[in-house]
Amino acid sequence: MSGLRFQSASQVFDAFPEMHEDMVAQPADVAPLVYVQQLENSASPEDAITFCAHVLDRRKAVWWALGCVRHLAPAQTREDEIAIKTAEVWVREPEEHRRIAALGIGMKGRRDIAGTWVALAAGGSGGTMNNGNMPGPPVPPNLCARAVRTAILVALSTKPARERKALLTNCVQMFRDLAKGDQG
């Protein structure tokens, strides 16, 4: 379970209290992969996406979002492709100047395209909210996870409703593969 930052689902909620606002499900003192299975089979399976975005380490969470977005909603515009590629470059070489570039794209990009959110996730992986040449306040600890969640949900929203459950299941399986260390 090399990609998981927590030993139980309740620890994730303790670390990110705002998850109570983002999810219908309540915390449980079970292993993260057990909890993800419960969420996936619940009345609100989107909660699984929210939880998965918070439980992976930030770099793997961005990698997961990239995989899901590329599978669900391949870039439709040049802006979208640039955002996705910038996030991918950061995942492969997580250097500060790459994070800052992704943050800039994510902050300025269109909110209705998944690539913007993937770039914001990479940019929100740590450091500060860089404002041009001046560093800003620290990146909020939940920015990466919330941007990962939003990227995947925006990408899912582009698909017909009848296909979303199966596609969500595919994304959750990609998460499981990363969590188990099978990929990435």
C-alpha positions as CSV (number, residue, x, y, z in Angstrom):
1,M,0.0,0.0,0.0
2,S,2.9,2.3,-0.8
3,G,0.7,5.1,-2.2
4,L,-1.6,5.6,0.8
5,R,-1.0,8.3,3.3
6,F,-3.4,6.9,6.0
7,Q,-4.1,3.6,7.7
8,S,-7.8,4.2,8.2
9,A,-10.6,6.1,6.6
10,S,-11.3,8.0,9.8
11,Q,-7.7,9.3,9.8
12,V,-8.4,10.9,6.4
13,F,-11.4,12.7,7.8
14,D,-9.4,13.9,10.8
15,A,-6.7,15.3,8.5
16,F,-9.2,16.9,6.2
17,P,-12.3,18.0,8.2
18,E,-13.8,19.7,5.1
19,M,-14.5,16.3,3.7
20,H,-17.6,16.3,5.9
21,E,-18.9,19.1,3.6
22,D,-17.8,17.4,0.4
23,M,-19.1,13.9,1.1
24,V,-22.5,12.4,2.0
25,A,-20.7,9.4,3.7
26,Q,-19.6,9.5,7.3
27,P,-16.1,8.4,8.4
28,A,-15.5,4.8,9.4
29,D,-12.6,3.2,11.2
30,V,-11.8,0.7,8.4
31,A,-8.9,0.4,6.0
32,P,-9.0,2.9,3.1
33,L,-9.4,0.3,0.4
34,V,-12.3,-1.3,2.3
35,Y,-13.9,2.2,2.7
36,V,-13.5,3.0,-1.0
37,Q,-15.3,-0.3,-1.8
38,Q,-18.2,0.7,0.5
39,L,-18.3,4.2,-1.1
40,E,-18.3,2.8,-4.6
41,N,-21.3,0.7,-3.8
42,S,-23.2,3.4,-1.9
43,A,-26.0,5.7,-3.0
44,S,-23.4,8.4,-3.6
45,P,-20.5,6.7,-5.4
46,E,-18.9,10.1,-6.3
47,D,-17.8,10.1,-2.6
48,A,-15.3,7.4,-3.6
49,I,-13.6,9.9,-5.9
50,T,-13.5,12.5,-3.2
51,F,-12.0,10.1,-0.7
52,C,-9.5,8.6,-3.1
53,A,-8.2,12.1,-4.0
54,H,-7.4,12.7,-0.3
55,V,-5.9,9.4,0.7
56,L,-3.2,9.1,-2.0
57,D,0.0,11.1,-1.6
58,R,-0.2,14.3,-3.7
59,R,2.0,13.3,-6.5
60,K,0.2,10.0,-7.0
61,A,-3.2,11.8,-6.7
62,V,-2.2,14.1,-9.6
63,W,-1.0,11.1,-11.6
64,W,-4.3,9.4,-10.9
65,A,-6.3,12.5,-12.0
66,L,-4.2,12.6,-15.2
67,G,-5.0,9.0,-16.0
68,C,-8.7,9.4,-15.3
69,V,-9.0,12.7,-17.2
70,R,-7.1,11.3,-20.2
71,H,-9.4,8.3,-20.2
72,L,-12.7,10.2,-19.7
73,A,-12.2,13.5,-21.5
74,P,-9.2,13.8,-23.7
75,A,-8.2,17.4,-24.2
76,Q,-10.6,19.3,-26.5
77,T,-8.7,22.6,-26.7
78,R,-5.1,23.7,-26.8
79,E,-5.5,25.3,-23.4
80,D,-6.7,22.0,-21.9
81,E,-3.8,20.0,-23.5
82,I,-1.2,22.5,-22.2
83,A,-2.7,22.3,-18.7
84,I,-2.6,18.5,-18.8
85,K,0.9,18.3,-20.1
86,T,2.1,20.9,-17.5
87,A,0.7,18.7,-14.7
88,E,2.2,15.6,-16.3
89,V,5.7,17.2,-16.5
90,W,5.4,18.1,-12.8
91,V,4.5,14.5,-11.9
92,R,7.5,13.2,-13.8
93,E,9.9,15.9,-12.5
94,P,8.4,17.5,-9.3
95,E,10.5,20.6,-9.3
96,E,9.3,23.9,-7.8
97,H,9.4,25.8,-11.0
98,R,7.2,23.2,-12.7
99,R,4.8,23.3,-9.7
100,I,4.6,27.1,-10.0
101,A,3.9,26.9,-13.8
102,A,1.1,24.4,-13.1
103,L,-0.3,26.6,-10.4
104,G,-0.4,29.6,-12.7
105,I,-2.2,27.7,-15.4
106,G,-4.6,26.3,-12.9
107,M,-5.4,29.7,-11.4
108,K,-6.0,31.3,-14.8
109,G,-7.6,28.5,-16.7
110,R,-11.2,27.9,-17.5
111,R,-13.1,26.2,-14.6
112,D,-15.2,24.1,-17.0
113,I,-12.4,22.0,-18.3
114,A,-10.7,19.1,-16.5
115,G,-7.2,20.0,-17.5
116,T,-7.4,23.3,-15.6
117,W,-8.2,21.4,-12.4
118,V,-5.4,18.8,-13.0
119,A,-2.9,21.7,-13.4
120,L,-4.3,23.3,-10.2
121,A,-3.8,20.0,-8.4
122,A,-0.2,19.8,-9.4
123,G,0.3,23.5,-8.5
124,G,-1.5,22.9,-5.2
125,S,0.7,20.1,-4.1
126,G,2.8,22.2,-1.7
127,G,4.8,25.3,-1.4
128,T,3.2,28.7,-1.6
129,M,0.6,30.4,-3.7
130,N,3.2,32.2,-5.8
131,N,2.1,35.6,-7.1
132,G,4.4,36.4,-9.9
133,N,7.9,36.9,-8.5
134,M,6.6,37.1,-4.9
135,P,5.7,34.1,-2.9
136,G,2.2,34.2,-1.4
137,P,0.7,32.4,1.5
138,P,1.2,28.6,1.9
139,V,-0.9,26.4,-0.4
140,P,-3.9,25.2,1.5
141,P,-3.4,21.6,2.6
142,N,-6.5,20.4,0.8
143,L,-6.0,22.3,-2.5
144,C,-4.4,19.3,-4.3
145,A,-7.0,16.8,-3.3
146,R,-10.0,19.1,-4.0
147,A,-8.6,19.9,-7.4
148,V,-8.0,16.2,-8.2
149,R,-11.6,15.5,-7.2
150,T,-12.9,18.3,-9.3
151,A,-10.9,17.4,-12.3
152,I,-12.3,13.8,-12.3
153,L,-15.8,14.9,-11.6
154,V,-15.7,17.6,-14.4
155,A,-14.4,14.9,-16.8
156,L,-17.1,12.5,-15.7
157,S,-19.8,15.1,-16.3
158,T,-18.9,15.2,-20.0
159,K,-20.2,11.6,-20.3
160,P,-23.8,10.5,-20.7
161,A,-25.4,9.8,-17.3
162,R,-26.0,6.1,-18.2
163,E,-22.2,5.6,-18.6
164,R,-20.9,7.4,-15.5
165,K,-21.2,4.6,-12.9
166,A,-19.0,2.3,-15.1
167,L,-16.6,5.0,-15.8
168,L,-16.4,6.0,-12.1
169,T,-15.7,2.3,-11.4
170,N,-12.8,2.4,-13.9
171,C,-11.4,5.5,-12.1
172,V,-11.6,3.8,-8.7
173,Q,-9.8,0.7,-10.1
174,M,-7.0,3.0,-11.4
175,F,-6.8,4.3,-7.8
176,R,-6.6,0.8,-6.4
177,D,-3.7,0.0,-8.8
178,L,-1.8,3.1,-7.6
179,A,-2.6,2.5,-4.0
180,K,-1.3,-1.0,-4.2
181,G,1.9,0.2,-6.0
182,D,1.1,-1.6,-9.2
183,Q,1.6,1.5,-11.3
184,G,3.1,5.1,-11.2
